[in-house]
Amino acid sequence: MASVSSILGGAFGLLRERPGAVAIWAITYCVGSLAISLVMGLLMFGTMMPSSADAGAALSVWAGPMFSLMLLLYLCLLLLVVVLMNAVFRAMLRPQEGGFAFMRLGMDEFRMLGLVVLVCIGVFAAVLIGELLLLLLIMVIGFALGAGAISGVISFLLFLAFLCAVVWVEVRISLIFPLSFHRRRMSIDAAWELTRGHFWLLFACYFLIGLIFVVATGIVMSAVMGDYFVALYQAHGDQEQLRLAAEAFAAKQFAMPLVTKILFGVVGAVFFAVGLALGPGLLASATRELLGGESEAAVFAAESDGSVMD
């Protein structure tokens, strides 16, 4: 029987049972993202170097091959994230496949890359259309009732209902990635069915993990940028004070000893590793728990290897 404790226990168990794999994932992401960022930086630096007289030529370069190359680099970065996400799913849902820290580059990864792009585009389009319809409805209410307390309350309630609807849909489709990985095919409808009747269970798990990340992020940000935040608060919106605070913070970062920079880098890598385990790991744990007993899991496994057809 799936519960908050069993789902969270599966996600935290990944940190406890496979610390070596988690560390390798963090190192892989740090090295890969750094290499891609350096290439992007060199490309942008080379494009920005021409003088103002060559600005038109530089613009035409960005509109042609340079744009395609940058887009390819962004896709490479996304593919890196997908490889690591699938590694987490593989460690929890198909551990028998093994591999170096459960990482692979095959059809599972390219299928997931396509699914991620499709879901991002679909969610963006749906939210945009919903926001436009909400804005139109609020404008109609404003014209009908006039600017007053009643129209303000109704508009706020409509916005709150829209926000709740977005959260509800996101929770209902949240298992689409681990379930599609498990079944080796895109399973949008199956993910919707799997979460039926489990909204509050999943929402509680996501809320608790999100709360942990918010607290942890607040602690890290306070340690790194606490003085800067205090300076921004004391500036009270004064542009000159804000500029001086930003310059002081930049100078402090530039003068930071190498050992401190390395320490912050290690902390960042650990933070990413924990986030990777408790993010995709939580989704994989929820999928594994909601699949139920051995019989249902066996059906999904049979569908995965093709012995059962739709």
Buried (B, 14 or more C-beta within 10 A) or exposed (E): EBEBEBBBEBBBBBBEBBEEBBBBBBBBBBEBBEEBEEBBEEBEEEBEEBEEEEEEEBEEBEEEEBEEEBEEBEEBBBBBBBBBBBBBBBBBBBEEEEEEBBBBEEEBBEBBBEBBEEBEEEBEEEBEEBEEEBEEBBEEBBEEBEEEEEBBEBBEEBBEEBEEEBEEBBBBBBBBBBBBBBBBBBBBEBBBEBBEEBBEBBBBBBEBBEEBBEEEEEEBEEEBBEEBBEBBEEBEEEEEBBEEBBEEBEEEBEEEEEEEEEEBEEEBBEBBBBBBBBBBBBBBBBBBBBBBEEEEBEEBBEBBEEEEEE
